[in-house]
């Protein structure tokens, strides 16, 4: 299969004069003959046994990904939730201990600085301090850290950056609990979708969250580097398939999950990206970018992110023009040949007038145009994934 859109775009973004970071699982990946590529400043495996094989393993059994390149922040302080509220459009006060919220960091213009997950761990009964974990994208980690730190001044909230000191492994697929449970003291079935807990894994402390980027049931596990190596080897022996960035990209695209830097960026607002469900207008007070989003809500947006299904197997890649009657009206942000559906699928921004389901459009591919149709998202929905 052709290289995924996620990897193709990002390979060229890193300044090659700077050394690439390596995760604690780098040597393990090399020993398994993984093909390594530069990604957001890290040397990461794009595939092991092949993108299609890895993709299918996650859809039908269980696969594991080294995602240690992701940014990992620990936030601690009194009134942490109240302090973070202005930074995001979602109402974090709704969160109970061990619950999480997918949301976005916004600029004053309502543009998306990054999409993140915030995991609320609760309040210390003795000190009254609240604690949370924030996972951010690797490519925006440094920028996010600086921006959040600036917004938190002059509060007593501390931000500890564990990005290069903790490993993160995602285990995804319908057999995940079966494969992972023998290694964990706590009952994994007790963790709801977007729930999390501090657990004991292989006799060591671990942060385990029922979240993921594949559209399947699964867990994301943050542990010390040496524990990550042990966990990877143990899961490998249990028959869990090692997966790289290529399969991660095809899986997330089938589930219509956005990739920051392609489907989302600072020029795009949540309403344009189809993320209006993240904005808790009624229960939320003021937040950065609210006035812009309120104007968009009232006046409507001029473009929207849509799902496209190509008529035929011609693959629409990132940056390809979207046309109607020969006129360019938008462009593809992500595209692939779906291993699960056997169809070429894509995401694209098009004018709102052409964003309705059933709309026929054309995509220019290497100088020729091919037909596409706007379809409902996600392209694929798991029957085994728990509901929130």
TARAWO-V422509 format. One record per residue. N is the residue number from 1. PHI is phi in degrees with one decimal (NA if undefined). PSI is psi in whole degrees, -180 to 180 (* if undefined). D_LAST is the distance of its C-alpha to the last C-alpha in Angstrom with 2 decimals. Layout:
N & PHI & PSI & D_LAST
N & PHI & PSI & D_LAST
This chain:
1 & NA & 147 & 33.30
2 & -63.4 & 155 & 33.98
3 & -59.1 & 141 & 32.54
4 & -66.2 & 155 & 29.07
5 & -62.0 & -37 & 28.92
6 & -58.8 & -47 & 27.05
7 & -75.7 & -41 & 29.90
8 & -59.0 & -42 & 32.74
9 & -70.3 & -41 & 32.10
10 & -84.9 & -20 & 31.57
11 & -56.9 & -32 & 34.47
12 & -91.6 & -5 & 36.89
13 & -80.8 & -27 & 35.24
14 & -79.8 & 138 & 36.30
15 & -69.5 & 113 & 39.80
16 & -69.2 & -10 & 41.61
17 & -78.3 & -14 & 44.04
18 & -97.1 & 141 & 41.36
19 & -67.4 & 146 & 40.47
20 & -81.7 & 142 & 37.06
21 & -74.9 & 154 & 34.80
22 & -126.5 & 137 & 33.91
23 & -78.0 & 168 & 30.92
24 & -62.1 & -15 & 31.64
25 & -101.3 & 11 & 30.94
26 & -58.5 & -51 & 33.52
27 & -62.5 & -36 & 36.24
28 & -64.4 & -43 & 33.98
29 & -63.4 & -44 & 33.09
30 & -62.7 & -41 & 36.78
31 & -63.5 & -26 & 37.78
32 & -91.7 & 10 & 35.50
33 & 63.2 & 33 & 37.27
34 & -67.8 & 146 & 34.30
35 & -85.8 & 120 & 35.37
36 & -98.4 & 143 & 34.87
37 & -139.6 & 156 & 34.58
38 & -70.5 & 135 & 34.47
39 & -149.6 & 113 & 31.06
40 & 52.9 & 37 & 30.53
41 & 88.7 & 3 & 33.35
42 & -119.5 & 153 & 32.30
43 & -95.0 & 110 & 33.76
44 & -125.7 & 153 & 30.88
45 & -77.1 & 126 & 30.76
46 & -88.1 & -31 & 30.23
47 & -163.4 & 157 & 30.54
48 & -111.6 & -77 & 31.78
49 & -92.9 & -8 & 32.53
50 & 130.4 & 141 & 31.69
51 & -59.2 & -47 & 28.78
52 & -63.8 & -44 & 28.48
53 & -62.1 & -43 & 28.72
54 & -67.2 & -42 & 26.10
55 & -58.1 & -50 & 23.72
56 & -65.0 & -33 & 24.26
57 & -62.7 & -40 & 23.80
58 & -69.3 & -40 & 20.21
59 & -69.1 & -31 & 19.48
60 & -113.4 & -24 & 21.29
61 & -134.7 & -104 & 21.57
62 & -156.6 & 137 & 20.73
63 & -131.4 & 159 & 21.88
64 & -131.2 & 144 & 22.16
65 & -125.3 & 138 & 22.73
66 & -84.1 & 110 & 24.69
67 & -119.4 & 32 & 22.91
68 & -66.5 & -12 & 25.08
69 & -73.6 & -16 & 26.38
70 & -63.6 & 150 & 23.31
71 & -75.3 & 138 & 24.06
72 & -131.3 & 109 & 22.99
73 & -111.7 & 139 & 23.73
74 & -106.8 & 126 & 23.78
75 & -116.5 & 128 & 24.11
76 & -137.2 & 139 & 25.81
77 & 160.2 & 165 & 27.59
78 & -68.3 & 142 & 27.96
79 & 56.7 & 37 & 25.90
80 & -58.2 & -47 & 23.82
81 & -61.3 & -48 & 20.96
82 & -61.2 & -36 & 23.61
83 & -70.7 & -34 & 25.45
84 & -80.6 & -19 & 22.64
85 & -51.6 & -44 & 21.66
86 & -68.3 & -14 & 24.43
87 & -82.5 & -18 & 23.46
88 & -135.1 & 157 & 20.19
89 & -83.7 & -8 & 19.25
90 & -90.7 & 149 & 15.87
91 & -84.9 & 98 & 16.19
92 & -71.5 & -16 & 15.77
93 & -68.8 & -15 & 17.11
94 & -71.5 & -21 & 13.81
95 & -72.2 & 132 & 12.72
96 & -95.6 & 162 & 13.59
97 & -51.7 & 138 & 15.09
98 & 72.3 & 22 & 13.05
99 & -115.5 & 159 & 10.17
100 & -132.9 & 162 & 10.26
101 & -136.0 & 123 & 10.66
102 & -79.5 & 132 & 11.73
103 & -157.7 & -170 & 14.86
104 & -134.1 & 150 & 18.56
105 & -91.4 & 133 & 21.93
106 & -117.0 & 148 & 24.34
107 & -84.5 & 173 & 28.12
108 & -62.0 & -24 & 30.34
109 & -90.1 & 6 & 30.56
110 & 82.4 & 3 & 26.81
111 & -75.4 & 154 & 26.72
112 & -87.0 & 113 & 23.95
113 & -75.7 & -33 & 25.36
114 & -173.3 & 156 & 22.42
115 & -106.2 & 139 & 18.69
116 & -138.2 & 169 & 17.18
117 & -123.7 & 129 & 14.37
118 & -109.0 & 124 & 15.15
119 & -107.2 & 115 & 14.26
120 & -88.7 & 122 & 15.58
121 & -98.9 & -7 & 17.54
122 & 107.0 & -173 & 19.13
123 & -115.3 & 136 & 22.73
124 & -73.4 & 124 & 25.78
125 & -64.5 & -30 & 27.48
126 & -84.6 & -43 & 30.91
127 & -98.3 & -20 & 30.90
128 & 78.2 & 4 & 28.32
129 & -82.1 & 145 & 27.02
130 & -102.2 & 153 & 23.38
131 & -135.6 & 141 & 22.00
132 & -149.5 & 160 & 19.40
133 & -115.0 & 135 & 19.02
134 & -122.6 & 125 & 18.96
135 & -106.1 & 127 & 18.87
136 & -125.0 & 170 & 20.91
137 & -72.9 & 147 & 22.63
138 & -62.0 & -43 & 25.82
139 & -67.5 & -23 & 28.02
140 & -111.5 & 9 & 27.27
141 & -57.4 & -51 & 27.10
142 & -63.5 & -43 & 30.57
143 & -64.1 & -44 & 30.26
144 & -59.9 & -45 & 26.94
145 & -60.2 & -46 & 28.48
146 & -65.0 & -42 & 31.59
147 & -67.5 & -47 & 29.87
148 & -63.5 & -44 & 27.47
149 & -59.5 & -40 & 30.43
150 & -65.8 & -38 & 32.57
151 & -69.6 & -29 & 30.10
152 & -79.6 & -17 & 29.85
153 & -69.4 & 141 & 33.65
154 & -102.4 & 42 & 35.29
155 & -75.4 & 176 & 32.55
156 & -92.7 & 9 & 32.41
157 & -69.9 & 132 & 29.09
158 & -106.4 & 141 & 29.64
159 & -116.3 & 116 & 28.00
160 & -105.8 & 123 & 28.58
161 & -93.3 & 110 & 28.29
162 & -103.0 & 14 & 27.55
163 & -54.1 & -40 & 27.20
164 & -100.6 & 5 & 30.34
165 & -119.2 & -9 & 30.28
166 & -126.0 & 146 & 27.01
167 & -95.2 & 156 & 25.78
168 & -137.7 & 123 & 22.30
169 & -123.0 & 131 & 21.47
170 & -103.4 & 126 & 18.49
171 & -114.2 & 119 & 18.37
172 & -133.1 & 144 & 16.51
173 & 130.4 & 163 & 16.75
174 & -62.6 & -21 & 16.39
175 & -98.5 & 10 & 18.97
176 & -58.3 & -51 & 17.59
177 & -60.2 & -42 & 16.94
178 & -59.3 & -41 & 20.32
179 & -77.2 & -34 & 22.08
180 & -89.8 & -33 & 20.67
181 & -54.9 & -41 & 20.63
182 & -60.9 & -15 & 24.47
183 & -98.2 & -8 & 24.63
184 & -117.1 & 135 & 22.31
185 & -68.1 & -43 & 23.45
186 & -77.6 & 160 & 20.12
187 & -80.8 & 112 & 17.93
188 & -66.5 & -28 & 15.22
189 & -65.2 & -18 & 13.53
190 & -79.3 & -10 & 13.00
191 & -90.7 & 115 & 10.68
192 & -75.4 & 169 & 6.92
193 & -58.7 & 129 & 4.95
194 & 67.1 & 21 & 6.58
195 & -97.3 & 169 & 8.69
196 & -161.1 & 165 & 12.40
197 & -161.6 & 161 & 15.81
198 & -86.3 & 122 & 19.51
199 & -128.4 & 178 & 20.73
200 & -114.9 & 119 & 23.97
201 & -124.2 & 124 & 24.26
202 & 52.9 & 32 & 27.70
203 & 81.7 & 8 & 29.06
204 & -125.1 & 156 & 28.00
205 & -64.2 & 142 & 25.49
206 & -149.9 & 146 & 22.29
207 & -101.7 & 119 & 19.17
208 & -122.3 & 125 & 16.27
209 & -124.5 & 140 & 12.81
210 & -89.2 & 70 & 10.09
211 & -136.0 & 173 & 10.31
212 & 174.2 & 177 & 12.82
213 & -127.5 & 31 & 14.83
214 & -123.8 & -13 & 15.46
215 & 85.6 & 0 & 12.78
216 & -108.5 & 167 & 12.83
217 & -64.7 & 152 & 11.29
218 & 165.6 & -178 & 13.11
219 & -135.1 & 150 & 14.00
220 & -115.2 & 130 & 15.98
221 & -124.4 & 121 & 18.82
222 & -105.8 & 122 & 21.27
223 & -143.3 & 171 & 24.60
224 & -65.1 & 152 & 28.31
225 & -53.3 & -44 & 30.12
226 & -67.8 & -31 & 32.11
227 & -72.1 & -35 & 29.13
228 & -61.1 & -42 & 27.42
229 & -63.2 & -44 & 30.53
230 & -63.7 & -42 & 30.57
231 & -63.2 & -45 & 26.92
232 & -59.6 & -48 & 27.54
233 & -65.0 & -39 & 30.71
234 & -66.8 & -42 & 29.25
235 & -68.0 & -36 & 26.40
236 & -60.8 & -44 & 29.05
237 & -66.0 & -26 & 31.19
238 & -84.1 & 0 & 28.33
239 & 95.5 & 12 & 28.14
240 & -79.0 & 134 & 25.23
241 & -82.6 & 125 & 26.27
242 & -67.9 & 135 & 26.92
243 & -129.6 & 148 & 25.57
244 & -109.9 & -170 & 26.73
245 & -65.1 & -29 & 25.89
246 & -62.4 & -50 & 27.04
247 & -68.0 & -35 & 24.42
248 & -58.7 & -37 & 21.72
249 & -73.3 & -45 & 22.89
250 & -67.1 & -35 & 23.11
251 & -66.0 & -48 & 19.66
252 & -67.8 & -31 & 17.98
253 & -71.9 & -39 & 20.24
254 & -58.3 & -37 & 19.36
255 & -84.5 & 3 & 15.69
256 & 57.3 & 39 & 17.25
257 & -91.2 & 132 & 16.12
258 & -72.8 & 148 & 18.85
259 & -109.2 & 121 & 21.46
260 & -67.2 & 138 & 23.04
261 & 98.2 & -18 & 26.76
262 & -120.6 & -61 & 26.58
263 & -88.2 & -20 & 23.90
264 & -133.6 & 143 & 23.59
265 & -164.9 & -174 & 26.41
266 & -69.0 & -15 & 28.21
267 & -89.0 & -4 & 29.72
268 & -113.9 & 137 & 26.44
269 & -100.3 & 162 & 24.38
270 & -58.2 & -34 & 20.69
271 & -68.6 & -35 & 21.93
272 & -71.4 & -32 & 23.97
273 & -86.6 & 2 & 21.23
274 & 75.6 & 25 & 18.80
275 & -111.7 & 28 & 16.62
276 & -62.5 & -23 & 17.53
277 & -66.6 & -14 & 13.93
278 & -80.4 & -14 & 14.17
279 & -94.9 & 113 & 17.15
280 & -95.8 & 78 & 16.79
281 & -55.8 & -46 & 20.33
282 & -78.3 & -39 & 20.87
283 & -93.2 & -5 & 19.55
284 & -101.4 & 140 & 20.66
285 & -82.8 & -152 & 24.27
286 & -72.1 & 148 & 26.23
287 & -149.8 & 160 & 24.97
288 & -57.6 & 127 & 26.76
289 & 86.3 & 2 & 27.23
290 & -60.6 & -43 & 26.15
291 & -61.6 & -38 & 29.49
292 & -65.1 & -45 & 29.37
293 & -67.2 & -36 & 25.93
294 & -63.6 & -39 & 27.12
295 & -64.3 & -42 & 30.16
296 & -65.0 & -38 & 28.19
297 & -63.5 & -40 & 26.05
298 & -74.4 & -46 & 29.35
299 & -90.5 & -18 & 31.44
300 & 89.7 & 158 & 28.96
301 & -100.6 & 155 & 28.57
302 & -87.3 & -16 & 31.18
303 & -144.0 & 159 & 28.99
304 & -142.8 & 152 & 25.54
305 & -81.8 & 127 & 23.72
306 & -126.2 & 160 & 23.74
307 & -94.4 & 137 & 23.15
308 & -121.2 & 141 & 26.48
309 & -116.8 & 121 & 27.62
310 & -73.8 & 145 & 31.15
311 & -88.0 & 97 & 33.71
312 & 110.3 & -176 & 34.97
313 & -101.0 & 17 & 34.14
314 & -72.0 & 127 & 35.34
315 & -93.1 & 124 & 32.82
316 & -86.6 & 116 & 32.14
317 & -98.7 & 167 & 31.92
318 & -53.5 & 130 & 31.04
319 & 92.1 & -10 & 33.69
320 & -68.8 & 140 & 35.07
321 & -70.4 & 143 & 36.22
322 & -106.7 & 132 & 34.68
323 & -127.7 & 160 & 37.47
324 & -143.7 & 128 & 38.43
325 & 53.9 & 38 & 42.09
326 & 81.7 & -5 & 43.00
327 & -101.4 & 134 & 41.66
328 & -71.7 & 124 & 39.03
329 & -120.3 & -8 & 36.14
330 & -175.6 & -169 & 33.44
331 & -149.9 & 155 & 32.47
332 & -70.6 & 136 & 30.08
333 & -101.9 & -36 & 27.71
334 & -146.7 & 146 & 26.32
335 & -160.8 & 150 & 27.45
336 & -162.5 & 173 & 27.83
337 & -94.7 & 114 & 28.72
338 & -67.8 & 117 & 25.53
339 & -63.8 & -33 & 26.26
340 & -75.5 & -42 & 23.77
341 & -93.8 & -19 & 24.95
342 & 68.6 & 24 & 28.50
343 & -128.9 & 153 & 28.52
344 & -81.8 & 125 & 29.08
345 & -126.3 & 160 & 26.15
346 & -160.1 & 163 & 25.97
347 & -115.6 & 145 & 24.57
348 & -155.0 & 151 & 27.15
349 & -96.2 & 127 & 27.94
350 & -135.7 & 160 & 30.17
351 & -56.4 & 145 & 31.66
352 & -53.7 & -35 & 29.57
353 & -62.6 & -20 & 32.26
354 & -113.7 & 17 & 31.51
355 & -97.4 & 3 & 27.70
356 & -76.7 & 147 & 27.23
357 & -61.3 & 134 & 25.95
358 & 97.8 & -10 & 29.09
359 & -65.4 & 132 & 31.15
360 & -90.1 & 133 & 33.63
361 & -136.8 & 172 & 34.29
362 & -121.3 & 148 & 36.31
363 & -122.0 & 130 & 35.63
364 & -86.0 & 121 & 38.65
365 & -125.6 & 110 & 38.78
366 & 51.3 & 48 & 41.92
367 & 86.7 & -7 & 43.99
368 & -116.5 & 154 & 43.01
369 & -105.5 & 142 & 40.54
370 & -132.5 & 146 & 38.07
371 & -75.5 & 146 & 36.08
372 & -143.0 & 162 & 32.32
373 & -133.9 & 137 & 30.05
374 & -70.6 & 127 & 27.08
375 & -127.6 & 165 & 24.09
376 & -67.0 & 149 & 20.51
377 & -107.8 & 151 & 17.87
378 & -74.1 & 165 & 16.31
379 & -72.5 & -32 & 19.30
380 & -132.7 & 139 & 17.40
381 & -130.8 & 123 & 14.13
382 & -70.2 & 141 & 13.47
383 & -89.7 & -12 & 13.57
384 & -103.8 & -8 & 12.67
385 & -75.2 & 133 & 9.51
386 & -68.9 & 154 & 6.62
387 & -93.1 & 153 & 3.78
388 & -70.8 & * & 0.00
